[in-house]
Amino acid sequence: AQVPEPTKICPTTSPPPPAMRLSVLGLFGALAEDCQFEDHPKSFLAGCSVNCESFATLAEAQVACAAETSCRGVTFSADPAPQGYQLRAGAAPQASTAGEESWLITNRGTCSPPAAAVPPVWPAPRAITAGNTTLSVHRSAGFFATTAPIPADALARIAKNTFPHNEGVGSQNGGDVKGLQISVESEVVGFPQMGVDESYSLTVGADGIAKLEAKTVWGALHGLETFSQLVVFDFDTGAYTIAGAPLSIQDSPRFPWRGLMLDTSRHFQPLESIRGIIDSLTYAKLNVLHWHMSDTQSFPMESKSHPKLWEGSFSNEERYLQADIEDMVEYARQRGVRVMVEFDMPGHAGSWCAGYPEVCPSTTCTQPLNVATNTTFDLITSLLNEMTGGKQSQPGKPSGLFPDDFIHLGGDEVDTTCWGKSEEITAWLKARNMTADDGYAYFVKRAADIALSQGRRPVQWVEVFDHFGSKLDKKTVIHVWKDKSTLQQVVAEGYEAILNNSPGSNSWYLDHLDVSWDAVYSNEPCSEVTDEQCKLVLGGQGEMWGETVDFSDAEQTIWPKLAAIGERLWSPRTVNSTALAQGRLENFRCMLNRRGVRSAPLTEGNARSAPPGPGGCHQIGGGTHTVMV
């Protein structure tokens, strides 16, 4: 039935609160079958189960409601009048009557039974609009055929995730959507570097024509992942479907650096485990694997310049060949994931002494590394040269085992007690009129200079900034794990930073098992810096320290909390409601399970606990968990 054109004004007892004035989230109750509006904007409108007071901005309203069954096909706009706001469908804006305390809804939509909701995409796109038509999808061998420079095996992986079932005749004998047209502007395909364009545009017309456009192959890969999450298999009809046509998504990340730190030094991670983790990163549009290669406990990697280094490994079987690493970096590249290696120094480096005791203060007091001998720095220079190839990577010309523009040199938690017990080191410091703290500053600066000379930007933990401050080269990136007040100091000095702040109840340390997903999700990276200073925050990471993590529990320690970090780093800052995120994240966690990722339940008290009892993926301990969109 056609809804009448007249505007309905719902009186309120007081002006709408500021959040309501901005959000227009009363939404479109007229799409409910009874075509009636609720009389008060503070209630849930008929047929649209989103609280209109939940959002502070229009952008967040659009993202949250694009998938809501009864809210699709509606355009949103802020009301210019100070007394209210409006929602309209296919009509010109109308202003509230001056002086009235009213909530204006202009309704020219059409009442119809709602279609199935658009599947909730994770992380939330920057902008999404959707209609109310559900289309069938025709699966075929050439569904993702394209001349764009996307690796064939990447398209095969996407096809497997998009069409996981060997379905019957439902999708094979025809369908509305017969393929995805993919176009990529740039023909350059090398190693992704920080700051590469990752944007994409994805549309599915009511006529079934689906298009994906991106400036780079890396943006196209993100768009393909989004498309795979939109396609749903209907077990009743035996067909694949896409709901919400006509559908349009315009998407790009908020931060260029979105990653996971994987510690393989406290417990060895097999190659197959690392491959699986890299695969899972792409599902949440994460693009950095920070490989914490060595620490006090072990040095598992082959060095050809110093072949005794891996005598510090746990065993002969718990080692990585350089050929293994080369294959892993390429595996990640094909998925749009950068790999940055870390050799923590001068602290956290006791394992180096197993093969080269001369770079340590003594065989019994092994760290920090010996600052008083050039032997230490000769080893570091040679080791880094293997990683970097001695020069910066260029498009089409990767250099070194790790072609990424960044290399992590650690520098955290340095206790110089062992230096004070070494006659050689104390004499060296005294001859230069240096304190032990001066020696620490000297070490980290010299290590950073080696990296810079080999075409890499050094990343160092925030203690290096604490001790060296503005004297650091401005190319240094500060990795902030301390309180956010430290981040304020870092960006105030003009340094770029990545964030994973550990202290407190909202830590991004994934092995902090008592920290819940919603606390992680609510941890806004730039909450204590200005918008201008936020431009120096490259992004952040979840940190998977390995003291209590090996192959048996790695994935369920990482997921689903890393997904919460992923959306915080990808989606607009205004997408921050845990109430609205919970259902989408629960859906994403179930999708991870279906794709073979061992993601833990969302709401258990301990982050990687098993389910407490029988139940489906959307059920906790046998009780139904409602999926909100």
C-alpha positions as a printed Julia matrix, in Angstrom:
629×3 Matrix{Float64}:
  0.0     0.0     0.0
  1.21    3.49   -0.79
  1.86    5.55    2.31
  0.09    8.94    2.25
  2.25   11.94    1.49
  1.33   14.21    4.43
  4.02   14.78    6.97
  3.36   13.49   10.46
  4.73   15.49   13.39
  5.18   13.64   16.66
  5.18   16.11   19.58
  7.76   15.72   22.29
  7.79   17.08   25.77
 11.24   18.56   25.31
 13.65   19.23   22.45
 15.47   16.14   21.22
 18.84   15.63   22.92
 21.94   16.6    20.9
 22.7    13.04   19.86
 19.21   12.7    18.4
 19.49   15.96   16.5
 22.56   14.62   14.74
 21.57   11.05   14.16
 18.18   10.99   12.4
 17.8     7.54   13.9
 14.11    7.52   14.57
 14.23    5.61   11.27
 11.43    4.41    9.12
  8.66    2.88   11.15
  6.36    3.19    8.13
  8.02    0.19    6.51
  6.32   -1.97    9.1
  3.22   -3.63    7.74
  0.83   -1.48    9.78
  2.35    1.72    8.34
  2.11    3.42   11.72
  4.62    5.64   13.45
  5.36    5.35   17.12
  4.39    8.52   18.89
  7.63    9.16   20.69
 11.18    9.28   19.34
 12.7     7.79   22.46
 10.99    4.47   21.83
 11.86    1.74   19.37
  9.9     2.42   16.2
  7.56   -0.23   14.85
  9.44   -2.61   12.6
 12.83   -1.03   13.21
 14.62   -2.34   16.28
 17.28    0.32   16.65
 17.15    2.83   19.48
 17.19    6.32   18.04
 19.27    7.59   20.96
 22.12    5.15   20.34
 24.12    7.22   17.89
 25.99   10.47   17.95
 26.52   10.94   14.23
 24.8    10.41   10.92
 27.63    8.18    9.66
 27.19    5.73   12.51
 23.44    5.69   11.96
 23.9     4.8     8.31
 26.3     1.96    9.0
 24.19    0.51   11.79
 20.89    0.64    9.97
 21.78   -0.25    6.4
 21.32   -3.91    7.27
 18.18   -3.45    9.37
 15.28   -5.14    7.59
 12.69   -2.42    8.05
 15.06    0.5     7.58
 16.42   -0.21    4.12
 15.68    1.89    1.09
 15.69    5.03    3.21
 17.9     8.07    2.81
 19.17    9.79    5.93
 19.72   13.48    6.51
 20.29   15.75    9.47
 17.49   18.24   10.08
 18.77   21.83    9.82
 16.17   22.99   12.34
 17.41   23.11   15.93
 14.22   21.66   17.36
 14.24   18.29   15.62
 15.5    16.03   12.92
 13.94   14.19   10.02
 14.03   10.98    8.07
 12.83   10.83    4.52
 12.47    8.44    1.6
 12.48    9.88   -1.87
 11.4    13.32   -0.77
 13.0    16.72   -0.47
 14.01   17.81    3.05
 11.4    19.64    5.03
 12.27   21.85    7.97
 10.64   21.65   11.36
  8.23   24.46   12.17
 10.22   27.17   13.9
  9.78   27.16   17.64
  8.1    23.76   17.83
  9.59   21.06   20.0
  8.89   18.37   17.47
 10.31   15.37   15.76
  9.62   15.59   12.05
  9.28   12.53    9.87
  8.63   12.95    6.17
  7.23    9.7     4.81
  6.78    8.91    1.14
  7.89    5.32    1.25
  5.98    2.16    0.46
  4.76   -0.43    2.95
  5.84   -3.95    2.05
  6.76   -7.15    3.88
 10.42   -6.88    4.85
 13.05   -8.87    3.0
 15.79  -10.8     4.77
 18.33   -8.55    6.47
 21.61   -7.75    4.75
 24.27   -9.99    6.29
 26.29   -7.96    8.8
 29.72   -7.17    7.36
 32.77   -7.09    9.64
 34.45   -4.67    9.94
 31.7    -2.14    9.28
 32.18   -0.33    5.95
 32.68    3.42    5.79
 29.36    3.91    4.0
 26.63    1.5     2.97
 23.18    1.93    1.49
 20.79   -0.91    0.83
 17.35   -1.65   -0.57
 14.86   -4.38    0.26
 15.28   -6.88   -2.6
 16.82  -10.32   -2.17
 18.61  -11.7    -5.22
 19.6   -15.26   -6.04
 23.23  -15.89   -6.95
 24.31  -18.17   -9.8
 27.49  -19.97   -8.87
 29.79  -20.71  -11.79
 33.44  -21.44  -12.48
 33.89  -17.98  -13.98
 31.96  -16.04  -11.36
 35.05  -14.02  -10.37
 36.68  -13.99  -13.82
 38.63  -10.78  -14.38
 41.54   -9.3   -16.29
 42.57   -7.37  -13.17
 45.99   -8.32  -11.72
 44.53  -10.47   -8.95
 46.33  -13.8    -8.42
 44.26  -16.77   -9.6
 44.75  -18.56   -6.28
 43.34  -15.49   -4.48
 40.18  -15.71   -6.57
 40.0   -19.44   -5.85
 40.2   -18.76   -2.09
 37.47  -16.14   -2.3
 35.29  -18.5    -4.32
 35.71  -21.2    -1.69
 34.7   -18.83    1.1
 31.83  -17.32   -0.89
 30.42  -20.66   -2.05
 31.35  -23.18    0.69
 28.63  -25.72   -0.16
 28.45  -28.08   -3.11
 24.84  -27.06   -3.52
 22.2   -28.71   -5.66
 20.27  -27.2    -8.53
 19.07  -24.07   -6.74
 21.95  -21.79   -7.71
 23.12  -23.68  -10.77
 20.03  -23.38  -12.97
 20.03  -19.61  -13.05
 20.1   -16.65  -10.75
 19.89  -12.9   -10.61
 23.6   -12.35   -9.87
 25.67  -14.27  -12.41
 29.1   -12.86  -11.68
 31.13  -10.09  -10.1
 32.69   -7.57  -12.48
 36.1    -6.62  -11.03
 38.16   -3.66  -12.18
 41.47   -2.47  -10.72
 42.96    0.85  -11.74
 46.64    0.11  -11.06
 48.45   -2.71  -12.82
 51.31   -2.57  -10.29
 51.46   -5.66   -8.1
 54.44   -5.94   -5.79
 54.75   -6.07   -2.04
 52.14   -3.97   -0.22
 53.68   -1.18    1.81
 52.26    1.03    4.55
 49.92    3.67    3.12
 48.99    1.87   -0.1
 45.45    2.66   -1.28
 43.1     0.02    0.14
 39.78    1.58   -0.84
 37.11   -0.14   -2.89
 33.56    0.35   -4.16
 31.09   -2.55   -4.28
 27.61   -2.37   -5.83
 24.89   -4.93   -6.41
 22.07   -3.57   -8.54
 18.46   -4.6    -8.34
 19.02   -6.03  -11.84
 21.67   -8.41  -10.47
 24.69   -6.65  -11.92
 27.48   -6.72   -9.31
 30.59   -4.56   -9.65
 33.77   -4.2    -7.63
 36.1    -1.28   -8.34
 39.42   -0.52   -6.62
 42.51    1.54   -7.25
 44.86   -1.31   -6.26
 44.75   -5.07   -6.0
 44.92   -4.7    -2.21
 41.68   -2.73   -2.17
 40.14   -5.29   -4.5
 41.04   -8.1    -2.07
 39.2    -6.26    0.71
 36.2    -5.79   -1.55
 36.19   -9.49   -2.4
 36.19  -10.32    1.29
 33.2    -8.05    1.82
 31.38   -9.68   -1.08
 32.04  -13.13    0.39
 30.37  -12.03    3.63
 27.29  -10.75    1.76
 26.53  -14.04    0.04
 24.41  -16.39    2.17
 23.39  -19.98    1.46
 19.68  -20.67    1.93
 19.41  -24.28    3.11
 15.65  -24.33    2.51
 15.92  -23.49   -1.18
 19.42  -24.8    -1.85
 20.44  -21.46   -3.32
 22.89  -18.67   -2.62
 21.38  -15.22   -2.06
 22.33  -11.58   -1.54
 19.86   -9.45    0.4
 19.46   -5.69    0.36
 19.66   -4.86   -3.34
 20.19   -2.3    -4.64
 23.28   -2.32   -2.46
 26.19    0.14   -2.49
 29.31    0.07   -0.3
 32.02    2.72   -0.36
 34.85    1.63    1.87
 38.37    2.49    2.98
 40.31    2.07    6.22
 40.58    4.68    8.95
 44.18    3.68    9.79
 46.79    2.23    7.38
 48.4    -0.02   10.03
 46.13   -2.78   11.36
 47.92   -5.8    12.66
 48.75   -8.71   14.9
 51.99   -9.28   16.78
 52.79  -13.02   16.81
 55.36  -14.19   19.35
 57.2   -17.31   18.13
 60.03  -17.07   20.67
 58.23  -18.02   23.91
 56.55  -20.96   22.16
 57.35  -22.11   18.64
 54.52  -21.76   16.12
 54.57  -24.31   13.27
 54.5   -23.0     9.72
 50.99  -24.32    9.16
 49.79  -22.41   12.21
 51.26  -19.15   10.91
 49.7   -19.69    7.48
 46.31  -20.22    9.08
 46.69  -17.07   11.15
 47.62  -15.05    8.05
 44.52  -16.37    6.28
 42.34  -15.32    9.21
 43.79  -11.79    9.31
 42.34  -11.08    5.88
 38.8   -11.89    7.04
 38.92   -8.83    9.33
 40.85   -6.7     6.8
 44.0    -6.71    8.94
 47.15   -6.05    6.93
 50.23   -6.46    9.17
 51.85   -9.52   10.73
 54.45   -8.3    13.23
 56.64  -11.39   13.68
 58.32  -11.27   17.1
 61.05  -13.66   16.05
 63.45  -13.81   19.0
 63.51  -13.2    22.73
 65.27  -14.39   25.87
 63.8   -17.87   25.54
 64.68  -18.78   21.95
 66.15  -17.71   18.61
 64.41  -20.0    16.08
 65.49  -18.47   12.74
 68.31  -19.45   10.41
 71.01  -16.85    9.83
 73.5   -17.55    7.09
 75.92  -14.87    8.2
 75.88  -16.15   11.81
 74.75  -19.78   11.58
 75.14  -20.47   15.3
 72.37  -18.05   16.25
 69.7   -20.72   16.06
 71.58  -22.77   18.62
 69.36  -20.65   20.85
 66.23  -22.46   19.56
 64.23  -24.81   21.79
 65.18  -27.81   19.63
 66.38  -28.71   16.15
 62.76  -29.24   15.06
 61.62  -25.83   16.3
 63.41  -23.72   13.71
 62.61  -21.72   10.58
 64.74  -22.02    7.46
 65.24  -18.85    5.46
 63.44  -20.66    2.65
 60.48  -21.16    5.02
 60.45  -17.45    5.8
 60.68  -16.47    2.15
 57.68  -18.69    1.39
 55.73  -17.27    4.34
 56.35  -13.65    3.35
 55.18  -14.45   -0.17
 52.14  -16.29    1.22
 51.24  -13.16    3.17
 51.88  -10.87    0.18
 49.39  -12.74   -1.94
 46.79  -11.98    0.74
 47.67   -8.31    1.13
 49.44   -8.78    4.46
 52.75   -7.08    5.21
 55.24   -8.98    7.39
 57.51   -6.99    9.71
 60.14   -8.93   11.66
 61.32   -8.02   15.16
 64.63   -8.82   16.81
 64.31   -7.43   20.31
 67.55   -5.79   21.5
 69.53   -5.1    23.63
 67.23   -6.65   26.26
 65.16   -9.8    25.63
 68.16  -11.18   23.72
 69.7   -13.79   26.01
 69.12  -16.56   23.44
 71.74  -14.97   21.16
 74.42  -16.04   23.64
 73.95  -19.77   23.02
 75.8   -19.48   19.73
 77.74  -16.24   20.24
 78.55  -15.74   23.92
 80.94  -12.89   23.04
 77.99  -10.55   22.33
 76.71  -10.96   25.88
 78.04   -9.56   29.19
 78.82  -13.1    30.39
 77.6   -16.67   30.02
 75.71  -16.42   33.3
 74.42  -12.86   32.98
 73.39  -12.72   29.36
 71.48   -9.49   28.72
 71.37   -6.7    27.66
 73.68   -7.45   24.75
 77.25   -6.25   25.14
 77.37   -2.56   24.23
 81.15   -2.37   24.66
 82.25   -4.44   21.67
 81.9    -3.88   17.95
 81.38   -7.63   17.63
 77.82   -7.08   18.81
 77.1    -4.42   16.23
 78.85   -6.34   13.46
 76.5    -9.24   14.15
 73.47   -6.92   14.15
 74.58   -5.32   10.88
 74.99   -8.69    9.17
 71.76  -10.1    10.57
 69.71   -7.08    9.49
 71.37   -7.11    6.08
 69.96  -10.61    5.53
 66.51   -9.27    6.41
 66.73   -6.09    4.31
 69.09   -6.91    1.47
 70.95   -3.76    2.49
 68.63   -1.39    0.65
 65.06   -0.15    0.44
 62.57   -2.16   -1.57
 61.27   -0.58   -4.76
 58.07   -1.36   -6.69
 58.67   -4.64   -8.43
 62.09   -4.97   -6.78
 61.72   -6.35   -3.25
 64.88   -6.43   -1.17
 65.78   -8.92    1.56
 63.91  -11.71    3.31
 61.46   -9.12    4.66
 60.88   -6.49    1.95
 58.67   -4.35    4.18
 59.76   -0.74    4.71
 59.83   -1.25    8.5
 61.87   -3.41   10.84
 61.24   -3.73   14.58
 64.27   -3.45   16.86
 62.56   -3.87   20.23
 64.34   -1.87   22.91
 61.93   -2.49   25.78
 62.37   -3.53   29.41
 66.15   -3.13   29.52
 67.67   -3.93   32.9
 71.36   -2.96   32.81
 72.34   -4.88   35.97
 74.48   -7.34   33.99
 76.47   -4.47   32.51
 77.41   -3.4    36.01
 78.78   -6.9    36.69
 81.07   -6.84   33.63
 84.49   -5.25   34.05
 84.75   -4.81   30.28
 81.46   -2.91   29.99
 81.89   -0.77   33.11
 85.37    0.26   31.9
 83.97    1.11   28.46
 81.23    3.26   29.97
 83.61    5.0    32.33
 86.05    5.83   29.52
 83.24    7.63   27.71
 81.83    9.3    30.81
 78.58    7.42   30.27
 76.06    6.0    32.71
 74.41    2.66   32.06
 71.35    4.57   30.87
 73.56    6.51   28.45
 74.86    3.17   27.2
 71.32    1.99   26.59
 70.54    5.15   24.58
 73.76    4.67   22.61
 72.84    1.06   21.79
 69.31    1.69   20.54
 70.41    4.68   18.46
 73.24    2.74   16.85
 70.89   -0.16   16.07
 68.37    2.28   14.54
 71.12    3.88   12.45
 72.03    0.45   11.06
 68.41   -0.11   10.01
 68.18    3.33    8.43
 71.41    2.77    6.5
 69.83   -0.38    5.03
 66.7     1.39    3.8
 64.36    0.52    6.66
 62.43    2.68    9.1
 63.07    1.4    12.62
 60.16    0.62   14.94
 61.11    0.66   18.62
 59.16    0.15   21.83
 58.19    3.26   23.73
 60.94    2.89   26.36
 63.37    4.04   23.67
 61.42    7.3    23.42
 61.27    7.53   27.21
 65.06    7.47   27.39
 66.02    9.24   24.17
 63.07   11.55   23.5
 63.26   14.07   20.69
 66.86   13.1    19.87
 65.54   10.08   17.95
 65.54   10.24   14.17
 62.08   11.37   13.05
 61.84    8.32   10.79
 61.61    6.17   13.92
 58.14    4.82   14.66
 57.33    4.53   18.36
 55.43    1.41   19.41
 53.36    2.52   22.42
 52.38   -0.22   24.85
 52.23    1.96   27.95
 49.44    4.26   29.1
 47.98    6.61   26.48
 49.53    9.58   28.24
 52.76    8.3    26.7
 51.17    8.48   23.26
 50.39   12.13   23.94
 54.08   12.8    24.53
 55.17   10.84   21.45
 52.91   12.64   18.97
 53.52   16.01   20.65
 57.17   15.59   19.64
 56.12   14.87   16.06
 56.8    11.11   15.97
 54.56    8.59   14.26
 53.25    5.83   16.48
 51.5     2.49   16.51
 49.4     1.58   19.51
 48.53   -1.49   21.56
 48.44    0.05   25.03
 48.63   -2.71   27.62
 47.72   -1.2    31.0
 44.18   -1.24   32.27
 40.98   -3.13   31.62
 40.84   -2.41   27.87
 44.28   -3.75   26.91
 45.01   -4.87   23.37
 47.27   -7.63   24.74
 45.33  -10.67   23.57
 46.87  -12.94   26.2
 45.22  -10.8    28.91
 42.4   -13.3    29.15
 40.33  -11.36   31.66
 39.87   -8.44   29.24
 36.54   -8.72   27.42
 35.92   -8.03   23.74
 33.72   -5.02   24.46
 36.45   -3.36   26.54
 38.88   -3.93   23.68
 36.33   -2.54   21.2
 35.77    0.58   23.3
 39.48    1.4    23.39
 39.62    4.4    21.04
 43.22    4.92   19.81
 42.97    8.71   19.68
 40.85    9.33   22.77
 43.57   11.4    24.44
 45.14   13.2    21.49
 43.84   15.94   19.22
 42.48   15.24   15.75
 45.64   16.78   14.29
 47.87   14.62   16.48
 45.81   11.56   15.56
 47.19   11.88   12.02
 50.53   10.72   13.47
 48.94    7.52   14.8
 49.53    5.01   12.01
 47.23    2.47   13.63
 47.69   -0.38   16.04
 47.94   -4.08   16.74
 46.68   -6.86   18.91
 49.61   -8.44   20.76
 49.69  -12.24   21.07
 52.5   -12.81   23.56
 53.47  -16.46   23.68
 54.19  -17.29   27.33
 50.96  -19.31   27.59
 50.22  -19.76   23.9
 51.35  -22.43   21.46
 49.72  -24.14   18.48
 47.07  -25.72   20.71
 45.48  -22.44   21.77
 46.81  -19.69   19.48
 43.74  -19.06   17.35
 41.27  -19.0    20.23
 43.55  -16.57   22.08
 43.64  -14.29   19.04
 39.97  -14.51   18.01
 37.45  -13.01   18.39
 39.08  -10.15   20.34
 41.38   -9.27   17.44
 38.27   -8.68   15.33
 37.19   -6.0    17.8
 40.56   -4.29   17.3
 40.19   -4.73   13.55
 36.93   -2.81   13.4
 38.28   -0.1    15.69
 41.14    0.43   13.22
 39.18    0.06    9.97
 35.76    1.59   10.52
 34.89    5.27   11.08
 35.5     6.51   14.61
 31.75    7.05   15.02
 31.1     3.31   14.7
 31.65    2.59   18.37
 28.49    1.1    19.9
 29.22   -2.22   21.62
 25.48   -2.94   21.73
 25.28   -2.78   17.95
 28.61   -4.52   17.43
 27.87   -7.57   19.56
 25.51   -9.3    17.15
 27.7    -8.58   14.15
 30.77   -9.83   16.01
 28.94  -12.97   17.09
 28.03  -13.54   13.46
 31.66  -12.95   12.43
 32.9   -15.4    15.06
 30.53  -18.06   13.7
 31.78  -17.33   10.19
 35.38  -17.81   11.41
 34.38  -21.2    12.83
 32.75  -22.18    9.53
 35.97  -21.24    7.74
 38.0   -23.45   10.05
 39.32  -20.76   12.44
 39.22  -21.81   16.1
 37.64  -18.63   17.43
 36.54  -18.8    21.06
 33.01  -17.89   22.21
 32.34  -14.2    22.52
 30.94  -13.81   26.02
 32.84  -16.25   28.21
 34.57  -14.76   31.26
 37.93  -16.14   30.18
 38.79  -14.98   26.66
 39.67  -18.41   25.25
 37.34  -20.61   27.31
 35.39  -23.4    25.67
 31.59  -23.25   25.6
 30.09  -24.11   29.02
 27.52  -26.51   27.57
 25.65  -27.69   24.47
 24.4   -25.12   22.0
 24.73  -23.74   18.52
 27.24  -21.12   17.48
 24.74  -18.35   18.22
 23.91  -19.94   21.56
 25.8   -19.69   24.82
 25.51  -22.74   27.07
 22.27  -23.78   25.42
 20.64  -20.37   25.75
 19.85  -18.42   22.63
 21.97  -15.39   21.87
 20.12  -12.81   19.8
 22.02  -11.52   16.8
 21.53   -7.76   16.53
 22.2    -5.82   13.36
